[in-house]
């Protein structure tokens, strides 16, 4: 029974397994069919996605081609070359002497510090001894008490008079000695004759020998008297020479005392402006004490600086700077005051700190039109060296440092020039051009070879203009030799 049941269960189990296998097989067939159907659908969808854009692009391109082909053709515009209105200048080569505009100050040509020459108390002060006052030559500045100096002069005169009297006394003594010598010589001559006569008579026996010996003694005495007189005369002459020296010394003492007395008054040595006054009535002055500083009002210098390039340029061309005329402008207010000056010297030492060479010019008439004093800030105009056969152009005519443009048949032609100097804001150039050539002066951004232009105005500047070249303008000018 159990065996039958077990077989029955096994058969049932087998049947269920077969059914499960059949069901699995059927499920696999169903899933494969679905997968195949899904694959067909995705391929069709991809094909549609790929074809539709192509169709759209084709339709768009066809429409664009149709519209482009059916568009009416516009008329081609006529190209017209632009003409630039410009200004120009005619090229005229001449000799130019530019003006250098410099700045400087006025300084005293002669400045003196007066000091007390003698010591003493000030008893009088001149009316012009005031700071900033103007005094004339010979005017009294101050007077020192002269009591002691008058006494010294009186004493020196008395000593001199005494010495002169002694000299006169010695002169009289010497004259007397000369007379004595002359008498002694006469007596000597007579003694010699008397001795010779007595000697002759003694030989003949007319007189005794003793008498001849007495005459010889007298002759010796007279010879001694002559010798003594000569010696005394020489002594008198030596004493007189000594007294002459004493008189000369005392004469100098008198002169010195007179000068000391004169030096009690301090007198202005020239027309001057007064500065640094250190004297008042009642003050006791010592020798060499400072009294006042005087500035010569007739000699005022203007001091200014030339750059190394300017100084070298003028010196190389003219060999010297002294004697050149300069114009001095002193601006006080709206109207400048003008003076003339002449360069008379250059600073003894050239310092690197100043950046050039200091030059001094003497103002010819510092009183006209108004008195000029030292310390004024002035403008100095000086002729530069002469540049021969150059063309003067405005800076706007220079391109790229050394290029200009000629205007020929309304077209620009480029030329290279040599820049040699400057005159004010203008530039001096050297270039070989036909006389009267038109040079572009308008600044064009598109300036170049062949550009078409039309001249609206042509200016022929005077090449001898009075513009001055300042150091500031030199910095703006294009780089050039000798600037």
C-alpha positions as CSV (number, residue, x, y, z in Angstrom):
1,X,0.0,0.0,0.0
2,X,2.7,2.2,0.9
3,X,4.5,1.3,-2.2
4,X,1.6,2.2,-4.4
5,X,1.2,5.4,-2.6
6,X,4.8,6.2,-3.0
7,X,4.6,5.5,-6.8
8,X,1.5,7.5,-7.0
9,X,3.2,10.5,-5.3
10,X,6.3,10.1,-7.6
11,X,4.1,10.1,-10.7
12,X,2.3,13.2,-9.5
13,X,5.6,14.8,-8.8
14,X,6.8,13.9,-12.2
15,X,3.7,15.4,-13.8
16,X,4.1,18.6,-11.9
17,X,7.7,18.8,-13.0
18,X,6.7,18.3,-16.6
19,X,4.0,21.0,-16.3
20,X,6.5,23.4,-14.8
21,X,8.9,22.6,-17.5
22,X,6.2,23.2,-20.2
23,X,5.2,26.4,-18.5
24,X,8.8,27.6,-18.4
25,X,9.3,26.8,-22.0
26,X,6.1,28.6,-22.9
27,X,7.2,31.6,-20.9
28,X,10.6,31.7,-22.7
29,X,8.9,31.7,-26.0
30,X,6.6,34.6,-25.0
31,X,9.5,36.7,-23.7
32,X,11.6,36.1,-26.8
33,X,8.7,37.2,-28.9
34,X,8.3,40.3,-26.9
35,X,12.0,41.1,-27.1
36,X,11.9,40.7,-30.9
37,X,9.0,42.9,-31.2
38,X,10.6,45.6,-29.0
39,X,13.8,45.5,-31.0
40,X,11.9,46.0,-34.2
41,X,10.1,49.0,-32.7
42,X,13.3,50.7,-31.4
43,X,15.0,50.3,-34.8
44,X,12.1,51.9,-36.6
45,X,12.1,54.7,-34.0
46,X,15.8,55.4,-34.5
47,X,15.3,55.3,-38.3
48,X,12.6,57.9,-38.0
49,X,14.7,60.1,-35.7
50,X,17.5,60.0,-38.2
51,X,15.5,60.7,-41.3
52,X,13.2,63.4,-40.0
53,X,16.0,66.0,-39.3
54,X,17.5,65.3,-42.7
55,X,14.2,65.9,-44.3
56,X,13.9,69.2,-42.3
57,X,17.4,70.3,-43.3
58,X,16.7,69.4,-46.9
59,X,13.5,71.4,-46.9
60,X,15.2,74.4,-45.2
61,X,18.1,74.3,-47.6
62,X,15.8,74.0,-50.5
63,X,13.8,77.0,-49.2
64,X,17.0,79.0,-48.6
65,X,18.3,78.2,-52.1
66,X,15.0,79.2,-53.6
67,X,14.9,82.5,-51.7
68,X,18.5,83.3,-52.6
69,X,18.0,82.4,-56.2
70,X,14.8,84.5,-56.3
71,X,16.3,87.6,-54.4
72,X,16.7,90.7,-56.6
73,X,20.4,91.6,-57.2
74,X,21.3,95.0,-55.6
75,X,23.4,97.6,-57.4
76,X,27.1,97.7,-56.5
77,X,28.0,100.9,-54.6
78,X,30.6,103.1,-56.2
79,X,33.7,103.3,-54.0
80,X,35.0,107.0,-53.6
81,X,38.5,107.6,-52.1
82,X,38.4,110.0,-49.1
83,X,40.2,113.2,-49.4
84,X,41.6,114.7,-46.1
85,X,41.6,118.5,-45.7
86,X,45.0,119.6,-44.4
87,X,47.2,122.6,-43.9
88,X,50.7,122.9,-45.3
89,X,53.8,125.1,-45.3
90,X,56.2,126.0,-48.1
91,X,59.7,124.7,-47.7
92,X,62.1,127.7,-47.6
93,X,65.7,127.0,-46.5
94,X,67.3,129.9,-44.7
95,X,69.7,130.8,-41.9
96,X,68.2,130.9,-38.5
97,X,69.4,132.2,-35.1
98,X,66.9,130.9,-32.5
99,X,66.4,132.5,-29.2
100,X,67.2,130.7,-25.9
101,X,64.7,131.6,-23.2
102,X,66.4,131.1,-19.8
103,X,65.7,132.1,-16.2
104,X,68.0,133.5,-13.6
105,X,68.5,136.0,-10.8
106,X,70.1,139.4,-10.4
107,X,73.2,139.5,-8.1
108,X,75.5,142.2,-6.9
109,X,78.5,142.8,-9.1
110,X,80.3,144.5,-6.3
111,X,79.4,143.9,-2.6
112,X,81.5,145.3,0.3
113,X,81.3,144.7,4.0
114,X,82.5,147.9,5.6
115,X,84.2,147.5,9.0
116,X,85.4,150.0,11.7
117,X,88.9,151.1,11.0
118,X,89.5,152.6,14.4
119,X,88.0,151.9,17.8
120,X,85.8,154.3,19.8
121,X,82.3,155.4,20.5
122,X,79.9,156.4,17.7
123,X,78.9,160.0,18.0
124,X,77.2,160.5,14.7
125,X,75.3,158.3,12.1
126,X,74.6,159.4,8.6
127,X,71.0,159.9,7.4
128,X,71.4,157.2,4.8
129,X,72.6,154.5,7.1
130,X,69.3,152.6,7.1
131,X,68.4,149.1,5.7
132,X,67.5,149.4,2.1
133,X,68.4,153.1,1.7
134,X,70.3,154.5,-1.3
135,X,73.4,156.4,-0.5
136,X,75.8,158.4,-2.8
137,X,79.5,158.2,-3.0
138,X,81.3,160.4,-0.4
139,X,78.2,160.4,2.0
140,X,78.9,160.1,5.7
141,X,78.0,156.8,7.2
142,X,79.1,157.2,10.8
143,X,81.6,159.2,12.9
144,X,83.6,157.9,15.9
145,X,84.7,160.2,18.7
146,X,88.0,161.7,17.5
147,X,89.3,163.3,20.7
148,X,92.1,160.8,21.2
149,X,93.0,160.8,17.6
150,X,93.3,164.6,17.5
151,X,95.6,164.4,20.5
152,X,97.7,161.7,18.9
153,X,98.1,163.9,15.8
154,X,99.1,166.9,17.8
155,X,101.7,164.9,19.7
156,X,103.1,163.5,16.4
157,X,103.3,167.0,15.0
158,X,105.2,168.2,18.1
159,X,107.7,165.4,17.9
160,X,108.2,166.1,14.3
161,X,108.8,169.8,14.9
162,X,111.4,168.9,17.6
163,X,113.1,166.5,15.3
164,X,113.2,169.1,12.5
165,X,114.7,171.7,14.9
166,X,117.4,169.2,15.9
167,X,118.1,168.6,12.2
168,X,118.5,172.3,11.7
169,X,120.8,172.6,14.7
170,X,122.9,169.7,13.3
171,X,123.0,171.4,9.9
172,X,124.3,174.6,11.5
173,X,126.9,172.6,13.5
174,X,128.0,170.9,10.3
175,X,128.3,174.2,8.5
176,X,130.5,175.6,11.4
177,X,132.7,172.5,11.2
178,X,133.1,172.9,7.5
179,X,134.3,176.5,8.1
180,X,136.7,175.3,10.8
181,X,138.1,172.7,8.4
182,X,138.5,175.3,5.7
183,X,140.4,177.7,8.2
184,X,142.5,174.8,9.5
185,X,143.6,173.9,5.9
186,X,144.6,177.5,5.3
187,X,146.6,177.5,8.6
188,X,148.2,174.2,7.5
189,X,149.2,175.7,4.2
190,X,150.8,178.7,5.9
191,X,152.6,176.4,8.4
192,X,154.1,174.3,5.6
193,X,155.5,177.5,3.9
194,X,156.8,178.8,7.2
195,X,158.5,175.4,7.9
196,X,160.1,175.2,4.5
197,X,161.4,178.8,4.8
198,X,162.8,178.2,8.3
199,X,164.4,174.9,7.1
200,X,166.1,176.7,4.2
201,X,167.4,179.5,6.5
202,X,168.7,177.0,9.0
203,X,170.8,175.2,6.3
204,X,172.4,178.6,5.4
205,X,172.9,179.4,9.1
206,X,170.8,182.4,9.1
207,X,168.5,181.0,11.9
208,X,169.1,178.4,14.5
209,X,168.1,174.8,14.1
210,X,165.8,175.1,17.1
211,X,163.6,177.6,15.3
212,X,163.2,175.2,12.4
213,X,162.2,172.5,14.8
214,X,159.6,174.8,16.4
215,X,158.2,175.6,13.0
216,X,157.9,171.8,12.4
217,X,156.0,171.3,15.6
218,X,153.5,174.0,14.7
219,X,153.1,172.3,11.3
220,X,152.3,169.0,13.0
221,X,149.7,170.7,15.2
222,X,148.0,172.3,12.3
223,X,147.9,169.0,10.4
224,X,146.3,167.4,13.5
225,X,143.7,170.2,13.6
226,X,142.8,169.5,10.0
227,X,142.4,165.8,10.7
228,X,140.3,166.4,13.8
229,X,138.1,168.8,11.8
230,X,137.5,166.2,9.1
231,X,136.6,163.6,11.7
232,X,134.2,166.0,13.4
233,X,132.7,166.9,10.1
234,X,132.1,163.2,9.3
235,X,130.5,162.7,12.7
236,X,128.2,165.7,12.1
237,X,127.2,164.3,8.8
238,X,126.3,160.9,10.4
239,X,124.3,162.5,13.1
240,X,122.5,164.6,10.5
241,X,121.7,161.4,8.5
242,X,120.3,159.9,11.7
243,X,118.2,162.9,12.4
244,X,116.9,162.8,8.8
245,X,115.7,159.3,9.5
246,X,114.1,160.4,12.7
247,X,112.3,163.2,10.9
248,X,111.1,160.8,8.2
249,X,109.8,158.4,10.9
250,X,108.0,161.2,12.7
251,X,106.7,162.5,9.4
252,X,105.1,159.1,8.8
253,X,103.8,159.2,12.4
254,X,102.1,162.5,11.6
255,X,100.6,161.0,8.4
256,X,99.4,158.0,10.3
257,X,97.8,160.1,12.9
258,X,96.1,162.2,10.3
259,X,94.8,159.0,8.6
260,X,93.6,157.6,11.9
261,X,91.8,160.9,12.5
262,X,90.2,160.7,9.0
263,X,89.2,157.1,9.6
264,X,87.0,158.2,12.5
265,X,84.6,159.1,9.7
266,X,83.3,156.2,7.6
267,X,82.5,157.4,4.1
268,X,80.6,155.6,1.3
269,X,83.1,154.5,-1.3
270,X,80.5,154.4,-4.2
271,X,76.8,154.8,-4.9
272,X,75.2,151.8,-3.2
273,X,72.2,150.2,-1.6
274,X,72.5,149.8,2.2
275,X,72.2,146.3,3.8
276,X,72.9,144.7,7.2
277,X,73.4,147.9,9.3
278,X,75.1,147.2,12.7
279,X,75.8,150.8,14.0
280,X,74.0,153.2,16.2
281,X,74.9,156.3,18.1
282,X,76.5,155.5,21.5
283,X,77.8,152.1,20.5
284,X,81.5,151.4,21.1
285,X,83.1,150.0,18.0
286,X,86.3,147.9,18.0
287,X,88.6,147.7,15.1
288,X,87.3,145.3,12.4
289,X,83.7,145.3,13.8
290,X,81.1,145.0,11.0
291,X,79.3,148.3,10.3
292,X,77.3,147.9,7.1
293,X,77.1,146.0,3.8
294,X,77.0,148.0,0.6
295,X,75.8,146.8,-2.8
296,X,77.0,148.8,-5.8
297,X,73.9,150.2,-7.4
298,X,75.6,151.0,-10.7
299,X,76.8,147.4,-11.3
300,X,74.2,144.7,-11.2
301,X,74.8,141.3,-12.8
302,X,72.3,138.8,-14.1
303,X,73.2,135.2,-13.3
304,X,71.7,132.3,-15.4
305,X,72.6,128.7,-16.3
306,X,73.2,127.3,-19.8
307,X,72.8,123.6,-20.3
308,X,75.9,121.7,-21.3
309,X,74.5,121.2,-24.8
310,X,73.7,124.9,-25.2
311,X,77.0,126.1,-23.8
312,X,78.9,123.6,-26.0
313,X,76.9,124.5,-29.1
314,X,77.6,128.3,-28.8
315,X,81.2,127.8,-27.8
316,X,82.0,125.4,-30.6
317,X,80.4,127.8,-33.2
318,X,81.7,131.2,-31.9
319,X,84.7,130.2,-29.8
320,X,83.7,132.5,-26.9
321,X,80.7,133.6,-24.9
322,X,81.8,136.9,-23.5
323,X,80.5,140.0,-25.2
324,X,77.2,138.5,-26.3
325,X,74.2,140.7,-25.7
326,X,71.2,139.4,-23.7
327,X,67.8,140.8,-23.0
328,X,66.6,140.7,-19.4
329,X,62.9,140.8,-18.5
330,X,61.9,141.5,-14.9
331,X,58.2,140.8,-14.5
332,X,56.6,142.7,-11.6
333,X,52.9,143.0,-12.3
334,X,51.4,142.6,-15.7
335,X,53.9,144.6,-17.7
336,X,57.5,143.2,-17.9
337,X,60.4,145.7,-17.4
338,X,63.2,145.2,-19.9
339,X,66.9,145.7,-19.6
340,X,70.0,145.1,-21.7
341,X,73.0,143.2,-20.5
342,X,76.3,141.9,-21.8
343,X,77.9,138.6,-20.9
344,X,81.3,139.3,-19.3
345,X,82.3,136.1,-17.5
346,X,81.6,132.5,-16.8
347,X,81.7,130.8,-13.4
348,X,85.2,129.7,-12.4
349,X,84.0,126.2,-11.4
350,X,81.4,124.1,-13.3
351,X,79.4,122.0,-10.9
352,X,77.4,118.9,-11.8
353,X,74.7,119.9,-9.3
354,X,73.6,122.9,-11.4
355,X,73.2,120.8,-14.5
356,X,75.1,123.2,-16.7
357,X,77.3,126.3,-16.8
358,X,76.6,129.5,-14.8
359,X,77.0,132.7,-16.8
360,X,77.1,136.3,-15.6
361,X,76.0,139.3,-17.6
362,X,76.5,142.9,-16.6
363,X,73.3,145.0,-16.8
364,X,74.1,148.1,-18.9
365,X,71.7,150.5,-17.2
366,X,70.2,149.1,-14.0
367,X,68.4,152.4,-13.3
368,X,66.2,152.6,-16.4
369,X,63.3,152.2,-16.7
370,X,63.2,151.5,-12.9
371,X,66.1,150.7,-10.4
372,X,67.0,147.0,-10.5
373,X,68.2,145.4,-7.3
374,X,69.9,142.1,-6.6
375,X,67.8,139.1,-5.9
376,X,65.2,139.6,-8.6
377,X,63.9,136.6,-10.6
378,X,64.3,137.5,-14.3
379,X,63.8,136.0,-17.7
380,X,66.8,136.0,-20.0
381,X,66.7,135.8,-23.8
382,X,69.9,134.9,-25.5
383,X,70.7,134.3,-29.2
384,X,71.6,130.7,-29.9
385,X,74.1,129.8,-32.6
386,X,73.3,130.3,-36.2
387,X,71.9,127.4,-38.2
388,X,72.5,127.7,-42.0
389,X,70.3,126.3,-44.7
390,X,67.6,124.9,-42.5
391,X,63.8,124.7,-42.7
392,X,61.7,125.8,-39.8
393,X,58.7,123.5,-39.2
394,X,56.0,123.2,-36.5
395,X,56.2,120.0,-34.4
396,X,53.0,118.7,-36.0
397,X,54.9,118.3,-39.3
398,X,57.3,115.8,-37.8
399,X,56.3,112.2,-37.8
400,X,58.1,109.3,-36.1
401,X,61.0,111.5,-34.9
402,X,62.5,112.3,-38.3
403,X,59.8,112.0,-41.0
404,X,57.9,114.6,-43.0
405,X,55.3,114.3,-45.8
406,X,55.4,116.3,-49.0
407,X,52.2,117.2,-50.8
408,X,52.6,116.6,-54.5
409,X,49.6,116.3,-56.9
410,X,47.3,116.0,-53.8
411,X,49.2,112.9,-52.6
412,X,51.5,112.5,-49.6
413,X,55.2,111.5,-50.1
414,X,57.3,110.5,-47.2
415,X,60.8,112.1,-46.7
416,X,63.5,111.6,-44.0
417,X,65.0,114.8,-42.5
418,X,67.8,115.6,-40.1
419,X,66.7,117.5,-37.0
420,X,69.5,120.0,-36.1
421,X,67.8,122.3,-33.6
422,X,64.7,124.1,-32.4
423,X,63.3,127.6,-32.3
424,X,60.6,128.0,-29.8
425,X,58.0,125.3,-30.3
426,X,59.2,124.8,-33.9
427,X,61.8,122.4,-35.2
428,X,64.7,123.2,-37.5
429,X,65.5,120.5,-40.0
430,X,67.9,119.9,-42.9
431,X,66.6,118.2,-46.0
432,X,67.2,118.7,-49.7
433,X,63.9,119.8,-51.2
434,X,62.9,121.8,-54.2
435,X,62.2,125.4,-53.2
436,X,58.5,126.0,-52.5
437,X,57.7,122.4,-51.8
438,X,54.5,121.9,-49.8
439,X,55.0,120.2,-46.4
440,X,52.1,118.7,-44.5
441,X,51.6,120.4,-41.1
442,X,48.3,118.9,-40.0
443,X,48.6,115.9,-37.7
444,X,46.9,112.9,-39.5
445,X,46.5,109.6,-37.8
446,X,46.4,107.8,-41.2
447,X,49.2,109.8,-42.7
448,X,51.2,107.6,-45.1
449,X,52.6,107.2,-48.6
450,X,50.0,108.0,-51.3
451,X,47.2,109.3,-49.0
452,X,45.1,111.8,-50.8
453,X,44.8,115.3,-49.3
454,X,43.5,118.7,-50.2
455,X,45.3,121.8,-49.0
456,X,42.9,124.2,-47.3
457,X,45.6,126.8,-46.3
458,X,49.3,127.2,-46.9
459,X,51.3,129.2,-44.5
460,X,54.8,130.6,-45.1
461,X,56.1,131.4,-41.6
462,X,58.8,133.9,-41.1
463,X,61.9,131.9,-40.4
464,X,63.4,134.7,-38.4
465,X,60.7,134.7,-35.8
466,X,61.3,136.0,-32.3
467,X,60.1,132.9,-30.4
468,X,62.5,131.8,-27.7
469,X,63.6,128.3,-27.0
470,X,63.2,127.6,-23.3
471,X,64.6,124.6,-21.5
472,X,61.1,123.5,-21.0
473,X,60.4,123.6,-24.7
474,X,63.6,121.7,-25.4
475,X,62.2,118.8,-23.5
476,X,59.1,118.7,-25.7
477,X,61.0,119.0,-28.9
478,X,62.0,115.8,-30.8
479,X,65.3,114.3,-30.1
480,X,68.0,115.9,-32.2
481,X,71.7,116.6,-32.3
482,X,72.8,119.7,-30.3
483,X,69.4,120.3,-28.8
